[in-house]
Amino acid sequence: MKAYHLNSHTGAGHLARVDLSKPEPASGQVRIRVEAVSLNYRDLLILDRADQNKLNGRVPLSDGAGIVDAIGAGVTQWQVGDRVAASFFRDWVSGPFKASYVPSSLGGNTMDGMLAEYVVLPAHALVPVPPHLSSIEAATLPCAGVTAFHGLIARGGMGKGDTLLVQGTGGVALFGLQFAAALGAGAIVISSSDEKLARAKALGGSILINYRDTPDWDVALMKATDGAGASHILELGGPGTYDRSLRSVASGGKIVQIGVLTGFGPKPDLARLQWENADIIGVTVGSVEHFAAMNSFLTEHAIHPIVDRIYSFDEVPEAYAHLRSGSHFGKIVVTL
Ligand SMILES: NC(=O)c1ccc[n+]([C@@H]2O[C@H](COP(=O)([O-])OP(=O)(O)OC[C@H]3O[C@@H](n4cnc5c(N)ncnc54)[C@H](OP(=O)(O)O)[C@@H]3O)[C@@H](O)[C@H]2O)c1
């Protein structure tokens, strides 16, 4: 079967096409014929560390969807032909997060990912694809979709009358925007591009701020909300945005701390949290249970993920380059 490996010897690209033998499902496992995968910002961070030994020979990408192609002994919940997607943390099925789940993240330091024609996973790591979604759409869900759902809805309790701030128009941000629109919440979008802001408006963005033209976007946000601020914030930037997020949060609001787009290690002045009785919700993606709950929500509200561009298997390096350019709006997908 065809696949890609991270490879420390392939120069700056660090991606090598390989032919591997088709894996066989052992007891309790399922084999999936992968139809589509999607890229996340995380995959750039991992690619840029691909010269580390532990990543050499690793199949990248956490996100993929396809069709059950073979089942191992003892598997009763899946049948050949079922349409499934894999959960980001293979072993976080339900309940609160545990540090012991970290090594089970697909396409990370210790576990192969989805950029292969066939993948074998334990039966517990899969969810059914919502009937109204194609495999291309379903491949966008495991990381970006589940992260936004877990932070904003499962933990953040976002609902009608709330106001969400999303930063940029990448994968996590647009899922958040679509969830807010479905719930009847207002949405504030900041972006580097007026053209992207116009597209975000069509998805339900009600206050639109270009953060290049308006670097003090927190001041503009407060003015546009008559001083109320945002009840929910998808904090995607990290050190370059965190203080402005703190200055944008409404009284009793929630900052969902997710991203590192401007680097790691925010060192914000947290005093305002105290004065505004606001909370920080830290999120690492989510569980199989979160994924299934999000799929019910997507089905109920007939939400289709925003797919920016679809690449062929031969074009994987181009797909990574497109993600790195930051010119995308929503998700980048590769079909197999
Ligand atoms: N904690 C977790 O579990 C978790 C899960 C998923 C993602 N993440 C993190 O969340 C972040 C977003 O991930 P993603 O996959 O959605 O990324 P993505 O699709 O690559 O989104 C990138 C977009 O973010 C916007 N952006 C970049 N710098 C910005 C800034 N300084 N201020 C505001 N917007 C900015 C740009 O949009 P415009 O062109 O519109 O400006 C850019 O196109 C990343 O840091 C990722 O590592 C964390």
The ligand as an ORCA input file, in Angstrom:
! r2SCAN-3c Opt
* xyz 0 1
  N      -4.923     22.500     22.002
  C      -5.358     21.710     21.043
  O      -5.834     20.612     21.273
  C      -5.324     22.192     19.625
  C      -6.094     21.529     18.653
  C      -6.138     22.063     17.359
  C      -5.377     23.185     17.062
  N      -4.606     23.755     18.019
  C      -3.856     24.969     17.739
  O      -4.800     25.961     17.342
  C      -4.197     26.823     16.385
  C      -5.038     26.830     15.122
  O      -4.940     25.565     14.515
  P      -5.548     25.312     13.063
  O      -5.179     23.928     12.657
  O      -6.950     25.742     13.040
  O      -4.660     26.354     12.234
  P      -4.761     26.836     10.723
  O      -5.907     26.194     10.035
  O      -3.410     26.668     10.124
  O      -5.100     28.401     10.880
  C      -4.160     29.364     10.575
  C      -4.854     30.716     10.503
  O      -4.783     31.370     11.772
  C      -4.799     32.755     11.569
  N      -3.747     33.424     12.323
  C      -2.415     33.268     12.221
  N      -1.769     34.109     13.046
  C      -2.731     34.826     13.677
  C      -2.701     35.877     14.634
  N      -1.564     36.369     15.109
  N      -3.876     36.396     15.055
  C      -5.047     35.905     14.589
  N      -5.138     34.915     13.673
  C      -3.976     34.390     13.225
  C      -4.660     33.014     10.070
  O      -5.973     33.303      9.560
  P      -6.233     34.654      8.712
  O      -5.506     34.473      7.430
  O      -7.720     34.718      8.575
  O      -5.685     35.793      9.519
  C      -4.184     31.664      9.556
  O      -4.573     31.417      8.230
  C      -2.778     26.307     16.190
  O      -1.902     26.991     17.047
  C      -2.868     24.846     16.609
  O      -1.641     24.337     17.026
  C      -4.565     23.274     19.289
*
